[in-house]
């Protein structure tokens, strides 16, 4: 097979928020006593498994948090759930991403002033589910511009629009345009898309235009990785989403002179390096 050049996107590995969450979890695990995590602290199976081997007890039901301390994931938690856990004498270790915290503050502050809240995002994602519980008025979750067009809003009411932090800027913009056309009494728009997510998507788009194939490395359950893959695939059909180097198929490399690699914000650098190493058995890095 001919030499393959591997090009890395400008941003790979953990984002600031994920790095902070993992470091907080590792620090907590050095202290005596049980440490629980309500759901995955980040959406990366390999990292969560590594933390579990160090003693982190990952549970999906708050009733299974039986003492000690509980880590709130980087995606945030419902304030109602948080209060229930604290009432039972459990210490909370809040690793919520600062960008998610900003969206939560906006949702609470404006809904307290009688604004209804429209969230552009995935209704089943833990970040969005938690956001909804910060809203004191009515909340709506829309996936994209098309679902925003179908919203039935009261023209006499006031609304704000915020985004799940891992959304693409273009998807958020399409939804905002559709909502703006409904001409309600008041509308405020807050672009809460994470800066890191925007930068990764822009870098992936740029790289995809210079290579023969793209590998997007990250968890199948990671929203920001999936969004990164969607952005990459729009620019280059031969884009592939893989969790680790084990997901690479030989046929994907056949006839390729160059491949690009990007990663989701919850993908550690060591997994990216393993992907590079596997491809480099057949090419050179640049």
Phi, psi and omega in degrees: 000138181294159180300136179247131176268136179250126179242128179268143174294160182301326181237123173221172180079188182298143168278174181303313184297318180291316178302316179298315181297315181295318179296322178294321179294316180296323178293319180296324182289348178275349180266141182295142178119158181291136177240118180256158171229123179277096187083180180288131181298323172220165181268069174212112186299321184293319179291317180298320178297318180297320178291324178296323178294337178271357176120357179290128179261105182272121180233155181253352181239130183297336179294339180277356174276104192253016178147187178067234182229152179235127178274126173274130185294166180296345180276352180093175182215153176297135178298332178293314179296318180301316180296320180297319181293315180297323180300334181271010176083016180266134178281135178262133173248105189269106178258016180308131179302137179304328178291324177290319178301321179299314179297321179296317180296319179296314181300316181291312184299313184283327178290331175294341178259021174077017172274135170280156188241126176251123181251125176268110183174193181266116186300335182267354182286140182303327178296316182289318179300320178292318180304317181303323183283353175272352185269125180273342181257218178269144177235149179226140176241124179238143183281320186199191181299321181296315180289331177293324179298329183277353180297136175255104184251149176280115184295344179270354182261166179252146185223153167238154176238127175230167182241145164303135191299337183266009178293161171274150181300321183291320179295319178297316181298319179297318180294318180298318179299318180294321181288322181300327182292346183279349173048062177278173184301327179204140180216124175241137181243129178237114179281096182260018174295131181299136180299322180297318179298317178299314183294321179295318180295318179295318180293321179294319179298317180294315182293321182301335180278358184240358185233172181269339179205153179236139173245121177257115188259122179171171183292143177294341179260011181265118182296318183290329177291317179298319180295321178297319179296318180299317179297315181296317184290333176294328181271328183215113183302323181276063174248139186229136177261120180228147178277320181216181179296338180296340182277353182287130176257137182303325182296333180291336182266346184299125177077007182268132177270332181210146176228149177250150180230129172228169181217155175290165184290343180256015178263121180289155182299329183293330176287319176301316180298324178293324177295314179301314183299320181293317179291325183292348175294344182238007183198193182237147178275148175215000000 
